[in-house]
């Protein structure tokens, strides 16, 4: 990241530039594992039909559209992202699935200050984006605030392998090989160099569990995926949980 540029500005620049190549590169760089991780996440959250769902940092919309299918015709899903170029790609995908158009809404906005009232959603999710935000705890508190008491907050994110030999091999790939693949396949070496950079200071799985609890969530559980290179975290807002912030200001 360039000196004098904030994390938010840098992330916006990165994803604006790679928006149209984002899906291809996700598949290439994760060896198609991200699709399997999302299926596992859907199994764990057990989303009911008719639910109101918020997908934070929705990106190009694959997970948002999967959620829309799960909630059925009586449900509603909002995908929020601060990068217009990513949402433009997501909207093209949505209109290729006409049955979902009436149950999905895109909003350009900030995960650090969600423009929604307290207790508005049954579920709030964030996928492969929590490591990119300026402050993890602030985003999780915002997600907790907008979820109804008893609702769930979910993060699916890259993580750090816990077995040292595998971690060493993975880090070599992630820090040395991945940016080179990004440059070769997408002409975006500088942008894909951000992926390992973004993970360096991101908390490992068990530390992120604790941050979930600090955000006001209970029944927190996490699952290491594919040797720990990704992790699913799930927490529930307490039935009598105090909200964070003033609903009247959102």
Secondary structure by P-SEA (a helix, b strand, c coil): ccccccaaaaaaaaaaaaccaaaaaaaaaaccaaaaaaaaaaaaaccccbbbbbbccccccaaaaaaaaaacccbbbbbbbccaaaaaaaaaaaaacccccccbbbbbccccccccccccccbbbbcccccccccaaaaaaaaaaaccccbbbbbbbbbbbccaaaaaaaaaaacccaaaaaaaaccccccaaaaaaaacccccaaaaaaaaaaaccccbbbbbcccccbbbbbbbcccccccccccccc
